[in-house]
Amino acid sequence: MSDNEQDWLALRPQEPSPSQCCGSGCKPCIYDVYEKELAQWERAKAMQDKSLLLGKKEQSNNSELNPDTFTAFSVSSVEQLTEDTYQYKFELPGNSSLRLSLGQHIVLRGVVNGLEVQRAYTPISPRNAEGYFEVLIKCYEAGLMSKYIKTWKRGDVVFWRGPFGGFPYQPNKIDNSKRKLGEGRFACWRMGCTGLGCLAALAMLCRALGDAPSRGIKCGGVLSAPSGNFSSPNFPGLYPYETECTWLIVVAEGSSVLLSFSHFELEYHDTCAYDYLQVYNGAARDQGNLLGTFCGHSPPPPFSSAWHVMAVVFRSDRHVAKHGFAAAYKKDACGGQLTGLSGEITSPRYPESYPNDAECRWSIGGAGGGGPLTLVFADFQMEGGQGCGFDYVALFDGPTITAPRLGRYCGSARPPRTISSTPHLFIIFKSDFNIGGRGFKAHFYSGECQEVFTTIKGNFSSPQYPNFYPNNLKCQWSIQLPPGYRVKVFFLDMELEGRSSLTGGCDYDHLSAFDGGTENGSLLGRWCGRESLAPVTSRSNQLLLVLHTDRNTAKRGFSISYVGVVPMNVSCTRTDFHIQIPMQSLAQLERNRIYLGTPSCAAQVVGRNFKIHTRFDTCGTESQRRNNTSVIISTLYIDFSVGDQEDIHQYEVQCEPKKKEASVTLIAGPDPSRLSQAENLVDAQQWEGEAIDAREIKSQDTSDIVFISICILAGLLMVIAVVGLVLL
C-alpha cells in the first residue's frame, strides 16, 4: 500500500458502533453524520483533493439550532426530580426561542470514555419559551449517555442539533365520512423517530390525541396557558351526538393542575355507559391514571393532578343530548386538593431553598378512600424558633383549618409519623419574610394503601384488586407479630407492569419486601410482571411490603396471604421426638393447648420453653414409607381458638430414624384450601437466639449408647465363657 493510500485511509471517517445510536434504530442520528462524512471523504479521495475535507463542520458556538451541525448551549440549571430523573435548563441568546413544532425532538452529543454517543430527547418547555429551553431526562445506571449526563453542572457547555420529526395535530372536526383505520396513530409514527428519547412524548400525545375517533364539531386540544376554561361543544346548548373530545392540559413542570366544574349535565346511566366525562391524572389514557368517570347531573369534585399534565375526555353516543359541562383549570405551584390513595407533597422549589412570604395549603382525601390518612416526612429542614412562629408546617385532623390541630413543626427535626382519625388531612406550609431552608418532602397514604397487621394470620391485596390498581402509588403493608415469630408470605396472585426492556429490571411498577418494619431493612425480594412466586419468610418478627406504581400502564395487582410461623426446634433419635418452642412466641397460650398427636401429650414448661419429649410408640405417631424410606410421622397441634371461633394450626412432624433427621411442615394454618401444597416452614436446626440445649438432647439420646453397651457386655460374657470352657 502506497503512502498516499495510507494517508487517505487515516482520513476516512470511523464507523460508529450500534451502541452509539440514539436508540432502537432512531434516525437521524449519529449514522446520518457518518454517512455524510463518508460521502464527502469518498468524493475528496476520488478527486484527490484533501481541501474538500476542510469544509466539514460538526460543532458551532453561535447558539443557533441546526439539523446538520451540533450547536453549543450552556446549562443554566440542574434539578433532580426523582431518584433517577433530572430536569435541565439551557440558555438561549437574548429572547430567542427554539420554536419547535409539536412532537419535534433534538439530538444530544456526548463523549464517554472516548466513545461518541448520541441520544434523542423532546424538550418539555413551552413552544414560545424565550431565552431558554428545558429537557427532562431519566438516567439509567448502566447507560452510556446517562454517565455523561450525570456529570453536568451549571455553566457546562453541551452540544445539540435538530430539530427532527413532527406531530401534525389538528383539533377534532366534524366529518361525515369515516376516518381511515389507524390514521391518528399513523400520524404519530410519521415523526421520524422511534428512539427512547422521543418515545415518551409520542406515547402520551398519540394516545391522548391521535387515537380518538373524530365525530363531533371542533373540540378538544392542548391547553398550555397557566389558566383557562373549556366546555362541551355548543355549551350552553345541547352537545352533538356521537362526539369524542380530548383536552390535554399542560402547565409548567413542577406545578399541578387544579380542575373544577361550574356546570355539569350529561345523560344519566348507573355505570355511565352512554354519555360520560373522564378525568385522567396525566396524559396517558390508562386505567391506572383514571381519576373518575362521570355522568348525570352531579358535577365531579375538584381535582388536583399529581404532576403537571391532566387529560379530560368527553364522549356522547347517538341518543339523548344534554347541555354538557363547563370547566376551569389553573396552575398551582403548591397546595391543592389531593384525592389519590397515595402521593407526595413538597415545599416550593424543593430541594432548593423555599421562597419567602409563601403559603401553601393541601387538602388530602375525599375521593375513594374511607380510612384514616398517614403522613410520613422523608426530609425536613426549615427555619426554627420557639413556638414555630416564623416558618412552619401545620397539620389538621380534617378537611379544613377549623379541624383539630395535630401538630406544628419547624427546625431540622423530622416530624413524627402522623395518622388522622378521619379520611381527611389539611396541611399548611408558611414562610416569613427572611431566613429559609431546604423545605420538606412528605408522602401520604390512605385506607387500603397503608395497613398494619398484628394478627397471626391474614391476607390483603393491592388497591382495587382484582381491578386495575391506580398509578402514582406508594403503598405500604406492615406485618408486626409477637417476638420470636417469623412471617411467611404466600403470593396467591400477582400481575404488575412488566420488566424494563432496556435494563431487564423492575424499573416501573414493582413490589418489594423488606425484613423488619422499615425500608432500611434487608431486601428480601423485588418483583414485577406476571410471575408465580415462591413464599418468602422473614428473619425477624416484622416484614414490610411496599408497592410502587408509576404514571402509566396499570395491571390487576396482587393478592397475598401470610401466616406467623412459630419458631420451634425439632429433633429426633431412633426412638424419640424432642420438640422445643420459646414461650415468648406463644405467651398467650396455656401449655395444654400445645400437644403432639393427642391432648394427653401436652407440652411441659421447662425454663423459658414449651417442651415435648415422647417416644415413637405414643402420642399418635405412625410409621410410613415415603420415597422408599421409613419415616415416623405425628401431628403437632397449636390451638389459638378464642370462644366459638376455632383456630388450630397443625404441623406435621417427621423423623427419619436411621439418619436421626427431623423436619416440620405446616399442614393447616392460614387457609388450607390455598396452602394445599405443604411448605417446609421450619428447618430442623436451631433458630437464632433460641438454641436448644445440645447437652440436654445428647443426654436424652441414650438409645445408641445402651445398644452398644449391651453388645460390649455380651461380648465380654462370651469371652469369659470361652475362657472358662478352656480352663475346664
CORFENBEL-V659339 format. One record per helix or strand of 2 or more residues. SS is the DSSP state (alpha for helix, beta for strand). FROM is the first residue (numbers start at 1). TO is the last residue. If there is no record, write none. Layout:
SS FROM TO
SS FROM TO
This chain:
alpha 3 11
alpha 18 20
alpha 30 46
alpha 50 55
beta 59 60
beta 70 80
beta 85 91
beta 105 112
beta 115 121
beta 132 138
alpha 144 149
beta 157 164
alpha 183 189
alpha 196 210
beta 221 223
beta 227 231
beta 244 250
beta 256 265
beta 276 280
alpha 287 289
beta 290 294
beta 303 304
beta 309 315
beta 324 332
beta 336 338
beta 342 346
beta 359 364
beta 373 381
alpha 386 388
beta 392 396
beta 405 409
beta 418 419
beta 425 430
beta 439 446
alpha 447 449
beta 450 453
beta 457 461
beta 474 480
beta 486 495
beta 510 515
beta 522 527
beta 536 537
beta 542 548
beta 557 565
beta 568 572
beta 576 582
alpha 583 586
alpha 591 593
beta 594 596
alpha 599 601
beta 604 606
beta 609 615
beta 622 626
beta 629 639
beta 648 656
beta 661 668
beta 679 682
alpha 694 700
alpha 703 727
